[in-house]
Amino acid sequence: MAYDDDNRKANLSLRQADILATLAKDDELQRGPGCVSDLQNIARQHRSLNVDLANGNPDRNADQLPVFHPEFGRFMLEATPGKPWGIGFKDLLDVEPNMRWRFVDPLLALPTLELIVAKRRIIAKDHMAPNEYPVTLTTFPRLGTKGVFTDPYYHVAGEKLRSQFVPDEVANPHIRFPTLAANIRSRRGRKVEINVPVYRDENTAWPFTDPTVDYDLHRYPEDDDVRNGAVKQNCIYMDAMVFGMGSCCLQITFQAKNITEGRILYDQLSPLGPVMLALTAATPLYKGFLADTDVRWNQISAAVDDRTPEELGEKVSSLGNI
């Protein structure tokens, strides 16, 4: 996020590529995982003090500095641990310490004076501009609103996303990401359609029609989508992958030793998925509107839906019944 204190504004910073490039030039990064060299020096000096004051156990991951990667949104930074976790149950206890960095003053080693900060935030912040801050946010509430919501500002246009609401510059410039968006649009024969039910209160005009949609836009063939029923009544409408793939989360990847173990793991995690989804609900706003949903699952699904009208059952297939 880029903050303008004078005008009391907060916008999405689109300097992901610059920040990653700075990390890549870091001397310490060239010898191992991405990090800030000064922080690693501090970690070495305080290695004996990197303990969990809550239970007295050593922080076994004190030297597991995170690695940063590009993601779909140019306003996103992805970080992974310096090395994978083990297979023991105790390794589950290492996840939270890896997300934090504990420093204890050697002269005043008291729990009340312990400074707990996010390791990844420190590293990211040290490579950002003074007015930029890493914020843990699932979705930016004003992404796609009218006016300025990015820093720097870009006019809403672009061949890659062809969106009414966001410029191409919100997406990572690496060829992988715009190509993915173009391929999905090409296979669908139209842009993605993301319709999120709007929250209705006493001040909501009903039926609700998304006032941000321009039905008179004629830049690309896909601009006909809104005139052909893409916008659903009483919904917040979005038309680009970034509204789904620009969401952030804590993601955990499991590696099974074989297909049998993988199936068992899948079956065990399946009933936990909806529970975790409900506990982590954190996406009540889209394009500045309050939504009647709290999670991002359907939005991500719609953002990568490459099915054709025939596959969706909207048209009769020219190939007949299969």
C-alpha positions, -999 to 999 in steps of 0.1 A, spaced: 0 0 0 11 35 -8 0 61 18 -5 98 11 -7 113 46 -13 149 35 -44 139 15 -53 110 37 -54 85 9 -42 49 6 -37 33 -28 -23 1 -42 14 3 -49 23 -12 -82 60 -14 -76 62 -52 -71 87 -56 -99 109 -29 -85 108 -44 -50 116 -78 -63 145 -64 -84 159 -48 -53 156 -80 -34 174 -98 -62 203 -74 -60 207 -79 -23 241 -94 -15 226 -118 10 199 -129 -15 227 -139 -39 240 -163 -13 207 -177 -3 170 -169 3 158 -134 -2 164 -112 28 179 -80 42 215 -84 51 212 -63 83 184 -84 96 204 -116 91 233 -101 110 210 -92 138 196 -128 138 232 -142 141 240 -119 170 208 -128 188 207 -165 179 209 -175 215 180 -152 223 157 -164 195 136 -185 218 99 -189 223 93 -170 255 59 -187 258 72 -222 262 110 -219 263 116 -239 231 142 -227 207 130 -212 175 141 -239 151 134 -218 121 153 -186 131 175 -189 101 148 -199 76 146 -165 59 117 -163 34 120 -163 -4 100 -137 -24 83 -145 -57 62 -126 -83 24 -131 -82 -5 -122 -106 -11 -87 -91 16 -61 -94 6 -50 -59 13 -84 -44 44 -100 -29 45 -137 -23 68 -152 3 77 -188 11 98 -204 38 135 -208 32 130 -246 32 100 -269 34 86 -281 67 92 -316 80 67 -344 83 62 -344 121 33 -329 140 58 -306 158 66 -290 125 31 -275 125 42 -254 154 70 -238 133 46 -221 108 37 -192 131 72 -185 143 83 -184 106 57 -156 101 72 -137 130 107 -125 141 113 -122 178 140 -99 191 148 -97 228 170 -69 243 199 -88 259 199 -64 288 162 -64 294 151 -99 284 115 -96 296 84 -109 279 68 -75 281 96 -60 262 97 -86 235 93 -71 201 72 -93 179 71 -83 142 64 -102 110 97 -113 95 83 -110 60 70 -76 66 104 -63 78 121 -77 48 95 -63 24 94 -29 41 131 -25 39 129 -27 1 100 -3 -2 96 35 -5 92 54 28 54 59 21 48 22 12 38 -5 37 31 -42 34 -5 -49 45 -20 -83 50 -53 -78 31 -73 -105 12 -87 -80 -13 -82 -43 -17 -118 -28 -12 -113 -1 -38 -98 -22 -66 -118 -13 -98 -135 18 -84 -139 50 -104 -110 74 -99 -75 68 -85 -68 36 -67 -33 28 -77 1 44 -72 13 53 -98 -20 60 -116 -27 44 -149 -56 51 -172 -81 22 -173 -73 5 -206 -52 -23 -220 -51 -50 -246 -42 -77 -221 -70 -76 -196 -95 -55 -217 -112 -45 -185 -137 -17 -179 -124 -12 -143 -87 -19 -140 -57 -10 -162 -33 -37 -176 -6 -23 -153 -23 -39 -122 -11 -73 -135 24 -86 -133 42 -78 -166 58 -113 -168 45 -130 -199 31 -158 -179 4 -137 -163 -11 -117 -192 -9 -148 -214 -29 -168 -188 -56 -140 -189 -56 -139 -227 -59 -177 -230 -89 -179 -207 -106 -151 -225 -98 -167 -259 -112 -200 -250 -143 -186 -234 -149 -163 -263 -155 -134 -239 -142 -120 -207 -146 -137 -173 -178 -128 -155 -176 -123 -118 -209 -113 -101 -210 -110 -63 -243 -104 -46 -245 -70 -31 -254 -65 5 -288 -49 9 -296 -25 37 -322 3 41 -301 27 19 -295 2 -10 -314 10 -42 -334 -21 -51 -332 -37 -75 -295 -29 -75 -277 -22 -108 -240 -18 -107 -235 20 -115 -199 15 -125 -206 -4 -156 -203 14 -189 -228 0 -214 -216 23 -241 -180 13 -242 -168 0 -277 -130 -5 -275 -128 -43 -278 -152 -70 -291 -155 -82 -255 -171 -49 -245 -203 -64 -259 -204 -87 -229 -222 -62 -207 -248 -57 -234 -253 -95 -237 -262 -102 -201 -229 -105 -183 -240 -81 -156 -264 -98 -132 -290 -78 -113 -284 -71 -76 -247 -80 -81 -213 -63 -81 -199 -70 -115 -162 -75 -123 -146 -85 -156 -109 -94 -151 -88 -121 -136 -72 -97 -112 -104 -95 -91 -99 -132 -82 -62 -139 -87 -53 -105 -71 -66 -120 -38 -41 -128 -10 -40 -156 15 -19 -179 36 -14 -210 14 -1 -243 26 11 -270 1 13 -306 12 34 -332 -5 23 -368 -2 47 -397 -7 23 -416 -29 -12 -415 -44 -27 -435 -15 -14 -411 11 -25 -382 -11 -61 -396 -12 -61 -401 26 -49 -366 31 -74 -352 7 -103 -370 24 -91 -358 58 -89 -322 47 -121 -320 27 -144 -316 58 -120 -290 72 -121 -268 41 -155 -252 47 -147 -247 84 -115 -229 76 -133 -209 49 -158 -197 74 -132 -189 101 -111 -169 76 -139 -149 60 -123 -116 51 -136 -103 17 -168 -83 24 -160 -55 -1 -156 -53 -38 -152 -22 -60 -162 -1 -30 -195 -19 -25 -204 -40 5 -210 -76 -6 -235 -101 7 -207 -127 9 -176 -129 31 -152 -152 13 -133 -151 -20 -139 -187 -32 -166 -180 -59 -147 -150 -71 -115 -170 -77 -134 -197 -94 -151 -173 -117 -118 -155 -124 -103 -186 -140 -135 -201 -155 -125 -209 -191 -157 -228 -201 -174 -220 -233 -211 -211 -235 -218 -247 -247 -199 -262 -217 -219 -239 -194 -251 -252 -209 -260 -217 -222 -260 -229 -259 -266 -261 -277 -233 -276 -287 -226 -277 -324 -211 -312 -318 -243 -326 -306 -247 -347 -275 -215 -363 -262 
